[in-house]
Structure formats: C-alpha cells, structure tokens
Amino acid sequence: MGDTGSSLGTDSIKVRPASKADLSPIAEIGANAFSGLRPKDMGLKWVSACFSAFPRMEYWVAESEDAIAGYILWNEKGGFRKDAVLELEQIAVVPNLRNRGIGRSLIFHSLAGVRERLHSRGSRIKLVEVTTGTEQQAVEFYRRSLGTDVVAKIPDYFRGDEFVLVSRKQDET
C-alpha cells in the first residue's frame, strides 16, 4: 500500500522487519549507498551489531520480487522512555530502484510498525530526528515523508556539512 511509483506496482513491494537472512543484502546496499564506509566485511559486522541491538535499533526491509530493494534503520535514543525519541539512522535503496517511492514506503510502513511496538509498551513517539546532507533533494524528501524541519547544521560531519532535521508530528496520542 505504499507509494511505489509507476514502474513497480504497489503489490510488488513488501515492507517488513528484517531477519538475520537480510543482513548481507543490507550491508551490501549500505556499502553502495554511503561513501566512506569500511570494506564489506566491516559493514556486515556493523549491520549485525545493529541488528543485535533490537529493540533499541530496528531494521526494516523493502522486498521486491523476492530480493531486498532497500532498508531503513531506526534507533531509539536516550533510553526507553514514555516519550520516545527516534532517529532515522539510515535509509538506502538499490540504485536501479531509486525514485520509485520505495524510500517513502519504507518510512511509512516501518514507522507504523515501530509506533505499534512502542504503543504496546505504553510509549509514544515524541519526535523523529534525521541527519542528512545539505542537498535540497534530501531535505525535501524528509520534509514530504516525515514532516521534518531543519533545526541545525553540523559543519564537516560525515561527508561534509549536514543538517539535523526534526519532526514532532509523528504520534499525537
């Protein structure tokens, strides 16, 4: 049911929590998406460590035709609080499948799943934080997908200057 674009039907993308079998594809997609990451084996170690940190960190994947098309990593910050602060730590889509709505679908469906898990323990989402490059396309993507606003600029972060974006409109209950 997500916005998956015209080349892929809405039924061809399934967003679900990641499993151990998804860790190698996640590491490969991440290595291709983010410059400056260490070699693939180190990437797999990082992905495995994050996966093992559930429920503090939570991977979700988008599947297309039985292959992983992208992933998202949510990180709960500051302890398990009644008013949870989430960070969208990473999101990446396979290069030839970009600009088809998979990223938005990942955000929409995974955030609903995270929200449901938080509600089951009596918590709610207070805000969502994203750190991204200063490119207007990235800022607009998160504004449209999460309702974020730029709240700070960090000079010379990972790949240059980056913006910190925040959305406080995720969970009004």
Secondary structure, DSSP 4 states (H G I P E B T S, - for coil): ----TTTS-GGGEEEEE--GGGHHHHHHHHHHHSTTPPPHHHHHHHHHHHHHTTTTEEEEEEEETTEEEEEEEEEEESSS-SEEEEEEEEEEE-GGGTTSSHHHHHHHHHHHHHHHHHHHTT-EEEEEEEEEES-HHHHHHHHHHH--EEEEEETT-SSS-EEEEEE--S---
